[in-house]
Amino acid sequence: MTPGSGPWVVRSLRDWARGVRQGMALVTYRSGASRELVLRELTLEFQADKWNAETLECGECTAEEFVTRIVTSKADVLFVLDPDRLLFGKNGDRSPFWVNFHRETVVGHAGVQIWWMLPNAAIRFGKQLPDLSRFFLLREDLRDESAVEREPSLEFQIPPGSRIPGDPNRARHLLQRALRAAANPDADPARVWLDLGIPAIDEFLRAGQPNEGMDALRQLAGQAGAPDEVLNRASDRKASGNLGMAFLTLSRLYREVGLRDDALAAAKGAVRVYSQLEPTGVGIFRGDLGKSLSTLAIELSKLGRCEDALQPAEEAVDVFRFLADQHPDAFAPDLGDSLNNLAAILRDVGRLEDALSLAEEAVRVYREWTQQRPRAFAPGLAASLNTLSAILSNLGRPEEALVRAEEAVQNFRELARQQPDSFLPGLAMALNGLGIGLGNLGRWEDALKRAEEAVQIFRQLAQQHPDSLSPDLAASLNTLTAILGLLGRNEEALSRGQEAVRIRRKLAQLHPDVFLPDLSGSLNNLANTLSQLGRVDEALEYMREAANISRQLARERPDAFLPRLGMTVGNLANRLGELGNWKEASVNAEEAVRIFRRLAQEHPGAFLPDLAKSLGVHGSIVAHDHPREAMASFEEAIRLLAPLLTELPNAYVPVILPIVGKYVQTAKAAGADPDMALLGPVYAILEKLTPGASNG
């Protein structure tokens, strides 16, 4: 275990507390992020020992009242989160509370102070650090503050999943202090942001209030200068861990309020800072460099720059693979996160086999750690299962995908029950994926229930945070539209489809690189629904728009968007055929067949069903003038679908049944006999599932 890492600190404190079983631990922080780590991890450790752990906050109480509450507590372990005013005066002087309560127990270290006592013991870390990025643990050896020698600092690693909700009141308090400090003509803007402004924003973010965090940024920027500019100037002078964490906090804020370009710039700032620090710190900042690289990769992918995201994502995996090999208990969770991120990006660029390998590794890492510390690492396991399910589905392995999707939903449901603010978005996303997975297996009623639940959750969340969650609401509406359409509930499908298009059109106007692919998918679904309702002219208009977008995307990134183009031009061919425009319909149908034939050669499990569907569309179009050519297309489609029908009959009956019907009709019109050797096994399955189908 790495000295100075988060797990090392927690274990040291746990061992100390066990050694002084009658002691009381007073833990105070100037850092919300560091405090929450200790509260979460130590509470879990002490609960395992069946100790009663209590957390006290003063709020508006007096120092005397607070001392009384501390002294009269019956807890085995007491965490005291005391406001700054009880420890520091307005000018940073020690308050009477500090002096009277701790006068004989102080042991100091540059920037860090810890008290050790036996009965009624108090431990204190973090004198005035805005985040506890440097930490040193002292023994039970009481020395005067002035006698403590300066020693090297050690990096304090905060593992993923350790964050607990922030305190909006504390955030406002920090903001007011920052505004007062910034009003001083001699104030250093960088210190104002690092010591007060960024911690205030972090509190708002952890409280689920990104818009309030953005308001705080704007208020303070008016007096202290824009944080990006101030922090960039500071990093040019001297890089520090605090600067790196500040950039990461800004990146998260910008991402959650929809400022993608700003989020990317802040992530680049974090990578720049930690790249400067890592070589000078003998590995101290390597973990933070890995985290900033992962953040940069995520922001690039969110902007549609998945190819550019690959390099930082791969570098992050390399960093955490090295660190996890040296210190698995400290860095294995970070490795799991970075593997999951890289797998998702590889999936987006069409490298499905590589994505599968990394997603499976991420699940193995998280599954191992969840067995040891389930509350800390279950979120990572659930997220990695979601990614793995999506990749398996893309590879044409729907049953395996469904198993992972169901496990992800089960995990997220339990997490959301315990911490709804933190995990309801993950539950909704997992439900949306499960709905798609159930639909892929023909279980449409079950799929509908999951999709409706996902929409309900995302709608609730979007009302609270519209900027950050409306894309997810649109995605769930898109899934629900498709399922309702397949169940024949077209009026309901139309309403959901129109809402999804409205949201995604607005998003695509703001960030076309990010949301144009999603808009294309929603336009496609809406066109299909309109067609089912007989509004063919409107359907064609939306279908042409979707095809134009898909063609543009496929030119730029064929590996990622050729499948979408194939689906879109196939649907466009259908709409054109409905209007009797056979020539243009035939051109588009042939293009769809070419695309899916190429894709099926590379990934048959994923794209053979799409090739069969495109052949069915082609046959339907050319049957009007070339029935023999249409019969050949139908026959090839049936040959491709027959084995799939045997394996997954419920999923493929809706696909093969209309193709068989059109094949028989076309053969009759051409005066030819259908191939009964081909149709016989298919009819046998259809008769079992849909009596009378073979007579159609």
Secondary structure, 3 states (H helix, E strand, C coil): CCCCCHHHHHHHHHHHHHHCCCCCCCCCCCCHHHHHHHHHHHHHHHHHCCCCEEEEECCCCCHHHHHHHHHHCCCCEEEEECCHHHCECCCCCECHHHHHHHCCCEEEECCEEEECCCCCCCCCCCCCCCCCCEECCCCCCCCCHHHCCCCCCEECCCCCCCCCCCCHHHHHHHHHHHHHHHCCCCCCHHHHHHHHHHHHHHHHHHCCCHHHHHHHHHHHHHHHCCHHHHHHHHHHHCCCHHHHHHHHHHHHHHHHCCCHHHHHHHHHHHHHHHHHHHHHCCCCCHHHHHHHHHHHHHHHHHCCCHHHHHHHHHHHHHHHHHHHHHCHHHHHHHHHHHHHHHHHHHHHCCCHHHHHHHHHHHHHHHHHHHHHCHHHHHHHHHHHHHHHHHHHHHCCCHHHHHHHHHHHHHHHHHHHHHCHHHHHHHHHHHHHHHHHHHHHCCCHHHHHHHHHHHHHHHHHHHHHCHHHHHHHHHHHHHHHHHHHHHCCCHHHHHHHHHHHHHHHHHHHHHCHHHHHHHHHHHHHHHHHHHHHCCCHHHHHHHHHHHHHHHHHHHHHCHHHHHHHHHHHHHHHHHHHHHCCCHHHHHHHHHHHHHHHHHHHHHCHHHHHHHHHHHHHHHHHHHCCCCHHHHHHHHHHHHHHHHHHHHHCHHHHHHHHHHHHHHHHHHHHHCCCCCCHHHHHHHHHHHHHHCCCHHHC
